[in-house]
Amino acid sequence: MVKRCTVVLLLMFVLCTSAQVFAVPVAYRSWTYLDLTALLSPQWSYTLLTSHSYEYERKNDSGREEKKTFFYEVFTGPTYTMRFDNLTVKLPLWYYYQGFPVRAAVSPTHKDEYYYAHNIEFLPIVEYKIGNLKLWNRVIFHNKVYSSFYDKSSDRKGYSLLIREYFRVEYSVTDTFTVMIGDEIFQGVIDDDDTKDIPKIPPLSPGFEYGGFSQNRVYVGFSYKFTPTIILTPMYMYQTQYFKTGNKLTEKDHYLFTTLTFLFKTYE
């Protein structure tokens, strides 16, 4: 069984990393999160989550340099948690800030730019434990309400809805070490009326989301608890992007996706 799994993982890695399989741009990035969560009661918590993404290299993208600092994020808001024996349901409602610095070397305007977007995230999470196994599912309702990307001020305020579903399987090897594998899909549901006819902009931009399937992410990694309140979760994430007619593959991205979590219990 172990040998079979090893062969399958090696085949997946070769397919994911081979530039000859799909002649599309390939990016290599890190994405680092800092999660500060205050546990206010057994039911309520409040989170401040920040991130930074950095692009180290691009391939198969003639005339384009790596984007270096690629992305900033800030999430903040409360979470309500309900527990029913082996079942846990979490209901976060967060404000989400996206920041996109664009260097002159890779900007269409040939000068430094900075775009940003304001969003509201509702992301219910369901967890179910079976012994050492946990089935984890999160659905993000990504509501974008403002984007500085557009030239007209009237276009910057609007509304689009992107739904992201992330299913993950976790297995606790010990009380402190857990391995995990998961998959996340991105599906645009509602276009912004004022900007939907503007020619499609590059993926992972601050513009309003477009309808239809756009991305898929595969995650493989583990989490380690240094203490019950300090947790490190490094993962490899392989992202494919589809932003052309007929769901054509337009880019492949490889990430070292790391989250450092600090929990602060404020009640007895």
C-alpha positions, 0 to 999 in steps of 0.5 A: 500500500505504501509503495502504491501511494508513493508511486501515485504521488511521484506521478502527480508531482511529475505531471504537476511540474513538467513544463512539457505537459501544458505550455502555459506560464508556471509560477513558483511562490511562497504564501505565508499566513499569521493567524492570531485568534482570541478564544473569547468563550467556548462558542465565540472567537475573534481572528486577525489573519494576515498574509504575504505572497511572494513570487520567486520565478516564472517560466514559459512566460516570454518577456514577463519577469517574476512579480516578486511581492505578489499579494497582501491579505488581511482578514478579521472578524468573529467566529461562532462555533457549535459542537455536537459530539464528533461534529463541529460547525464554525460560522466565521463572518470576516472583513477581507482586504486584498492588496496587489502591488505591481512593479513597473517591470511587469505593469501594463502601464510601465509604472509602479501601481498598487490596487486593493479590494474590500470584501466580506467573507462568510465561510462556514466550516464543518468538521467530523471526527472518526477516531484519528481521522477528520473530514473537514469542509469549508465553503467561502462566500467571497463577496467583493464590494469595492475594487480600486482596479478600475479607472472610473470611480463608478466602476469601483463600487459594485458586487460580485460573488465567488464561491470556493469549496475546500474539502480536506482529509486529516489524520492525527498521527500523534497528539501533536502531528497531523497529516492532511490532503485536500482540494479546493475549487473556485466558481464565480456565481455573480458578475458585477453588472458594471464591469462584467463586459470589460475584457477579462483581466489576469487571474488573481487580480483585484478586479471583480470576479467573473462567472464560471469555474476559474481555479483549482487548488490541491494541498498536501502537508501537515500541522505540528502543535508546539503547544496547544496554542501554537501551531505550524501548518506547512503545505505544498499547494498546486494551483491551476487557473482557467480563465479562457473560453472552454475552461482552458488552462492558462497558468500553473502555480507551485506554492509553499503555503505556511500558516503559523497560528497563535491562540489566546484563551481569554476565559476560564 
